[in-house]
Structure formats: structure tokens, C-alpha cells
Amino acid sequence: MWSQPYRKDDVESARQPLYPMMLESPELRWSFIRKIYSIISIQLLLTIAVAAVVVSVRPVSVFFTTTGAGLALYIVLIISPFIVLCPLYYYYQKHPMNYFLLGLFTVFLAFVVGLTCAFTSGKVILESVILTAVVVISLTLYTFWAAKRGHNFNFLGPFLFSAGMVLLLFALIQFIFPLGRISVMIYGCLASLIFCGYIIYDTDNLIKRYAYDEYIWAAVALYLDIINLFLSLLTIFRAADN
């Protein structure tokens, strides 16, 4: 299939297949991957900007945590990203509506992240950000390396789904019956491991399985993996810091 030879040491070559027995054009897949990571980068920058405003402007966080209207609005903000996903499901191929809904989804989630960080020390936030960046970059590079050598991570899907259900039940129990600081740290560690698995799984899907018109869902999946990993690490460091 490959009409032109490529150098094995030329890692930047777009003609180099991403995995063995690749049937599609590597140039098109690399273009798709670059598009996804560009979208995610913009999402993360927007998240940082919104969260920084929430954290630095103290009246905002005080309003959300000390008034009845603020608490009600906080609950609405938590639910809103999931509500936005419903119209996004129908408009993910409709430009520019898909980008508008994706931006709305990101802003709502950024507010939740900002309010989570509002009463956390800067040291803990910085530690969580640095570790999240290191883990995400490392796992992404590993997944590309493993895919190149023929490894397939599709089998992780059922295990990660089951682990996510257990994690959700754990969080519900912890919310109803608080089990203490050690339990919170255990929850954070389990969540971190699960979302590390999701980063590998979704990156593998990005390399091999997502269709070119599914760029919105690919960006949403990886963005949620990164945000959830950050929040999980934040939970661990915050519990350890108390």
C-alpha cells in the first residue's frame, strides 16, 4: 500500500504508519490527531483562564459557597456540562454549533474546577497541575509507542467502565457516610489509576478507531480524562495536606 518508502528513524514523517497493518492514510490520521490536540489545548487554556478568575476573585467563590442562591447555582453548574452533552450529541457535525456547544461545555466545567480549587492552597494546586501534565504527556507518548509496536488497548473498555461504576458508588457512599481522610485518599488514588487507564484507552481510540467526523467526541473524551485526573490528584494532595 505504501508507494513511497520512509525512513524508520524519521518519526516526524506523516507517511509512517501509526500501527501495524494500518489501512488508512497516515497523513489523514495525523491531521486528525493534530486537530484533536489543538482543540484540547484551547479547552485547557479556557479552563485555566476561567478557573483562575474564580480562584483569584474571592467574592465569586464566597457567593457560591455561603449563599443559598450560590449553592443552587453551583449544583446547576455541576449538572450543566452533562445537559450540554445532549444537544452536542445531535449537533457534533454541525459547524459552528458544535464548537459553540463544546465551548459552553468547557466553560461550565471550568467553573466547577475553579470552585473546587477556590479553597485549596496554591501549593496543592501547583503540585496537581505539574503531576497531571507529566502523567498525561508520559501516557500519551507511551500509547503512541505501544500502538506503533502493535499493542491494542481496546480490551480496557469493559474493565474501565466497571471500575468507573465502582468509583461512582464509592463516591456516593463517601458523600452519604463520610469515612474520613484515609478513605478520601484511597478514593483519589483509585480515581487517578482509573483515569490513567482512560487516557491510554481514549488515546488508542484516537489513533485507530475514531472516524474523522468524530473530532468533537474525541476531544471531549480526552479533555474529561485530563480534568478528572487533575481533580483526583487534587483530592489526594488536599487530603494529605490537611
DAMODA-V159044 format. One record per backbone hydrogen bond with DSSP energy under -1.0 kcal/mol. NH is the residue of the N-H (numbers start at 1). CO is the residue of the C=O. Records with the same first field share a line. If there is no record, write none. Layout:
NH: CO, CO
This chain:
10: 7
11: 9
13: 10
16: 13
29: 25
30: 26
31: 27
32: 28
33: 29
34: 30
35: 31
36: 32
37: 33
38: 34
39: 35
40: 36
41: 37
42: 38
43: 39
44: 40
45: 41
46: 42
47: 43
48: 44
49: 45
50: 46
51: 47
52: 48
53: 49
54: 50
55: 51
56: 52
57: 53
58: 56
60: 57
62: 58
63: 59
64: 60
65: 61
66: 62
67: 63
71: 67
72: 68
73: 69
74: 70
75: 71
76: 72
77: 73
78: 74
79: 75
80: 76
83: 79
84: 80
85: 81
86: 83
88: 84
89: 85
91: 87
94: 91
98: 94
100: 96
101: 97
102: 98
103: 99
104: 100
105: 101
106: 102
107: 103
108: 104
109: 105
110: 106
111: 107
112: 108
113: 109
114: 110
115: 111
116: 112
117: 113
118: 114
120: 117
125: 121
126: 122
127: 123
128: 124
129: 125
130: 126
131: 127
132: 128
133: 129
134: 130
135: 131
136: 132
137: 133
138: 134
139: 135
140: 136
141: 137
142: 138
143: 139
144: 140
145: 141
146: 142
147: 143
148: 144
150: 147
151: 146
156: 153
157: 154
160: 156
161: 157
162: 158
163: 159
164: 160
165: 161
166: 162
167: 163
168: 164
169: 165
170: 166
171: 167
172: 168
173: 169
174: 170
175: 171
176: 172
177: 173
184: 180
185: 181
186: 182
187: 183
188: 184
189: 185
190: 186
191: 187
192: 188
193: 189
194: 190
195: 191
196: 192
197: 193
198: 194
199: 195
200: 196
201: 197
202: 198
203: 199
204: 200
205: 201
206: 202
207: 203
208: 204
209: 205
210: 205
214: 211
218: 214
219: 215
220: 216
221: 217
222: 218
223: 219
224: 220
225: 221
226: 222
227: 223
228: 224
229: 225
230: 226
231: 227
232: 228
233: 229
234: 230
235: 231
236: 232
237: 233
238: 234
239: 235
240: 236
241: 237
242: 238
